Amino acid sequence: MAAELGTAAWEALHQVIDPELDEPITDLGFVRSLDVGESGEVEAHLRLPTSFCAPNFAYLMASDAKDVLRALPGVTGVVVELDDHHDSHLINTGLAADAGYRDTFPGEADEDLEELRATFRRKAHAAAMERALTKLLKDRPELAEPDLHAITVADLPSDRATRSLLNRRAAVGFDNSPSSLVLVDDEGRPCTPEQVPFRLRFARATRISVEGNSHFCRGLLRTRYPGSEADQTPRATISEGRAG
């Protein structure tokens, strides 16, 4: 029972995404420990690259972790705690009471977590869109950059980059029907041929920023917690496409 629930709990935590880095907290090595009792109690401890990571990001990930664990069949109780953060006490107290971010940080939390989540979902979509379209240009040399304005979901190959993009389109509420145009702005509006270079450059800059931050944070975590590299899964390259 405990072993099976432990596997399910780990798989559930794999669905929790760092909003800024667009990667599962399991791949990043942010799950410090996961313990499952015979009676269905689950306790997870999270860690971050520095003690001063933004409290809103930290709370969002920890809260998401508690939610996915609590939703598992057979779970009788969940404790999620964030270790070694300058606001660990506040965050862990708020999590234990299911207080929510604004009540955990009264007077400080001006931005709702859902607004923050939406902002980073748009960035994740832009990065995934650029990966998929850049790979398409590489795989289909007959295509020129302006041609991308007419590429539809049906034109994309069945690979990891496409699956990643479709997941992120769904997350921001964009249509994934075969006739839907792929190259769109943050509001889902299609681009004209003249707008393609700017939109693609903007999306590429977003992707490079996300991947650069991921590389930096992974390195910080390894420095802060020697041995944590064994808990990290390398990020897929652009040729492979981003999983998840």
C-alpha positions as CSV (number, residue, x, y, z in Angstrom):
1,M,0.0,0.0,0.0
2,A,2.6,2.5,1.1
3,A,4.9,1.7,-1.9
4,E,2.1,2.0,-4.4
5,L,1.0,5.3,-2.9
6,G,4.6,6.5,-2.8
7,T,4.9,6.0,-6.6
8,A,1.5,7.7,-7.2
9,A,2.6,10.6,-4.9
10,W,5.8,11.1,-6.8
11,E,4.0,11.0,-10.1
12,A,1.6,13.6,-8.7
13,L,4.4,15.9,-7.7
14,H,5.8,15.6,-11.2
15,Q,2.7,17.6,-12.4
16,V,3.7,20.5,-10.2
17,I,5.5,23.1,-12.3
18,D,7.9,25.8,-11.3
19,P,6.0,28.7,-12.9
20,E,9.1,30.7,-13.8
21,L,11.3,27.8,-15.0
22,D,8.4,25.8,-16.7
23,E,9.7,22.5,-15.4
24,P,8.4,19.9,-12.9
25,I,9.7,20.4,-9.4
26,T,10.7,16.7,-9.5
27,D,13.0,17.3,-12.5
28,L,14.5,20.4,-10.9
29,G,15.4,18.5,-7.7
30,F,13.1,20.7,-5.6
31,V,11.6,17.7,-3.8
32,R,13.9,17.1,-0.8
33,S,12.0,14.1,0.6
34,L,8.7,12.3,0.2
35,D,7.5,9.9,2.9
36,V,4.3,7.8,2.9
37,G,2.9,6.1,5.9
38,E,1.1,2.7,6.0
39,S,-2.1,4.5,6.9
40,G,-1.9,6.9,3.9
41,E,-0.2,9.9,5.5
42,V,2.0,11.8,3.1
43,E,4.7,14.2,4.0
44,A,6.8,16.1,1.5
45,H,9.6,18.5,2.0
46,L,10.6,21.0,-0.7
47,R,13.8,23.0,-1.1
48,L,14.7,25.9,-3.4
49,P,18.0,27.1,-4.9
50,T,18.3,30.0,-2.4
51,S,16.7,31.1,0.9
52,F,15.4,34.3,-0.8
53,C,13.5,32.8,-3.7
54,A,10.3,34.9,-4.3
55,P,7.7,33.9,-1.6
56,N,4.9,34.0,-4.2
57,F,6.6,31.4,-6.4
58,A,7.5,29.3,-3.3
59,Y,4.0,29.4,-1.9
60,L,2.4,28.6,-5.3
61,M,4.6,25.5,-5.8
62,A,4.1,24.3,-2.2
63,S,0.4,24.9,-2.4
64,D,0.1,23.0,-5.7
65,A,2.1,20.1,-4.2
66,K,-0.3,19.9,-1.3
67,D,-3.3,20.0,-3.7
68,V,-2.1,17.2,-6.0
69,L,-1.1,15.0,-3.1
70,R,-4.4,15.5,-1.2
71,A,-6.3,14.5,-4.4
72,L,-4.8,11.1,-4.5
73,P,-7.0,8.1,-3.6
74,G,-6.0,6.5,-0.4
75,V,-4.3,9.6,1.1
76,T,-5.5,10.2,4.6
77,G,-3.5,13.3,5.4
78,V,-0.9,15.6,3.8
79,V,1.9,17.7,5.2
80,V,3.9,19.8,2.7
81,E,6.7,22.0,4.1
82,L,9.3,24.3,2.5
83,D,12.7,24.0,4.1
84,D,15.5,26.6,4.5
85,H,13.6,29.6,3.1
86,H,13.6,33.0,4.9
87,D,9.8,32.8,5.0
88,S,9.5,29.0,5.7
89,H,7.7,29.6,9.0
90,L,5.1,31.8,7.4
91,I,4.6,29.6,4.3
92,N,4.4,26.4,6.3
93,T,2.0,27.9,8.8
94,G,-0.2,29.1,5.9
95,L,-0.1,25.8,4.1
96,A,-1.0,23.9,7.3
97,A,-4.0,26.1,7.7
98,D,-5.0,26.3,4.0
99,A,-4.9,30.0,4.5
100,G,-4.1,31.0,0.9
101,Y,-1.3,33.3,-0.2
102,R,-3.0,36.6,0.6
103,D,-3.9,35.6,4.1
104,T,-0.5,34.1,4.7
105,F,1.2,37.4,3.7
106,P,-1.4,40.0,4.7
107,G,-0.6,43.5,3.4
108,E,2.2,42.2,1.2
109,A,0.4,40.1,-1.4
110,D,-0.9,42.5,-4.0
111,E,-1.0,40.1,-6.9
112,D,-3.3,37.1,-6.8
113,L,-1.5,33.8,-7.4
114,E,-3.8,32.9,-10.3
115,E,-2.8,36.2,-12.1
116,L,0.8,35.2,-11.5
117,R,0.2,31.7,-12.8
118,A,-1.5,33.1,-15.9
119,T,1.5,35.4,-16.6
120,F,4.0,32.5,-16.5
121,R,1.7,30.2,-18.5
122,R,1.8,32.7,-21.3
123,K,5.6,32.8,-21.2
124,A,5.7,29.0,-21.2
125,H,3.4,28.9,-24.2
126,A,5.6,31.4,-26.1
127,A,8.7,29.4,-25.4
128,A,7.1,26.1,-26.4
129,M,5.7,27.7,-29.6
130,E,9.2,29.0,-30.5
131,R,10.7,25.5,-29.9
132,A,8.1,23.8,-32.0
133,L,8.3,26.3,-34.9
134,T,12.1,26.5,-34.9
135,K,12.3,22.7,-35.1
136,L,9.7,22.7,-37.9
137,L,11.9,25.1,-39.9
138,K,14.9,22.9,-39.3
139,D,13.0,19.7,-40.3
140,R,11.3,21.3,-43.4
141,P,13.9,23.4,-45.3
142,E,11.3,24.3,-47.9
143,L,9.6,26.5,-45.4
144,A,10.7,30.1,-45.0
145,E,10.1,32.1,-41.8
146,P,7.2,34.2,-43.2
147,D,5.4,30.9,-44.1
148,L,5.0,30.2,-40.4
149,H,2.0,32.5,-40.2
150,A,-0.1,29.9,-42.0
151,I,1.1,26.8,-40.1
152,T,-1.7,25.0,-38.3
153,V,-1.8,22.4,-35.5
154,A,-2.4,19.8,-38.2
155,D,0.9,20.7,-39.8
156,L,3.0,19.9,-36.7
157,P,4.7,16.5,-36.4
158,S,3.7,14.1,-33.7
159,D,6.7,14.6,-31.4
160,R,7.7,15.9,-27.9
161,A,7.9,19.5,-29.0
162,T,4.4,19.4,-30.4
163,R,3.0,17.7,-27.4
164,S,4.6,20.3,-25.1
165,L,3.1,23.1,-27.2
166,L,-0.4,21.6,-27.2
167,N,-0.2,21.2,-23.4
168,R,0.7,24.8,-23.0
169,R,-1.9,26.0,-25.5
170,A,-4.5,24.2,-23.5
171,A,-3.2,25.7,-20.3
172,V,-3.7,29.2,-21.6
173,G,-7.1,28.4,-23.1
174,F,-6.1,28.3,-26.8
175,D,-7.9,26.1,-29.3
176,N,-6.0,22.9,-30.3
177,S,-8.2,21.9,-33.2
178,P,-6.3,20.8,-36.3
179,S,-7.1,24.0,-38.2
180,S,-6.0,26.4,-35.4
181,L,-3.0,28.6,-36.3
182,V,0.1,27.9,-34.3
183,L,1.9,31.3,-34.4
184,V,-0.2,33.6,-32.2
185,D,0.5,36.4,-29.7
186,D,-0.2,36.2,-26.0
187,E,-3.9,36.8,-26.5
188,G,-4.2,34.1,-29.2
189,R,-4.4,36.5,-32.1
190,P,-2.7,35.2,-35.4
191,C,0.2,37.0,-36.9
192,T,0.5,38.4,-40.4
193,P,3.5,37.4,-42.6
194,E,5.0,40.8,-41.7
195,Q,4.6,40.2,-38.0
196,V,6.3,36.8,-38.0
197,P,9.9,37.9,-37.5
198,F,9.1,40.1,-34.5
199,R,6.8,37.5,-32.8
200,L,9.3,34.8,-33.4
201,R,12.2,36.9,-32.0
202,F,10.1,37.8,-28.9
203,A,9.2,34.2,-28.3
204,R,12.8,33.1,-28.8
205,A,14.0,35.7,-26.2
206,T,11.4,34.3,-23.8
207,R,12.6,30.8,-24.3
208,I,16.2,31.7,-23.8
209,S,15.3,33.6,-20.7
210,V,13.4,30.6,-19.3
211,E,16.1,28.1,-20.1
212,G,18.8,30.4,-18.8
213,N,17.0,30.8,-15.5
214,S,16.6,27.1,-15.3
215,H,20.3,26.4,-15.9
216,F,21.2,29.0,-13.3
217,C,18.8,27.7,-10.6
218,R,19.8,24.1,-11.1
219,G,23.4,25.2,-10.5
220,L,22.5,27.2,-7.4
221,L,20.6,24.2,-6.0
222,R,23.6,21.9,-6.5
223,T,25.9,24.4,-4.8
224,R,23.5,24.8,-1.9
225,Y,22.7,21.1,-1.5
226,P,25.7,19.0,-2.5
227,G,24.5,15.7,-4.0
228,S,21.2,17.2,-5.2
229,E,22.4,16.7,-8.8
230,A,21.4,13.1,-8.4
231,D,17.8,14.3,-8.0
232,Q,17.8,16.5,-11.2
233,T,16.7,15.4,-14.6
234,P,18.4,17.1,-17.5
235,R,16.2,19.4,-19.5
236,A,15.5,18.2,-23.0
237,T,17.3,19.9,-25.9
238,I,15.4,21.9,-28.5
239,S,15.9,19.1,-31.0
240,E,14.2,16.7,-28.6
241,G,11.5,19.1,-27.6
242,R,10.4,19.9,-24.0
243,A,8.5,17.0,-22.4
244,G,5.3,17.6,-20.4
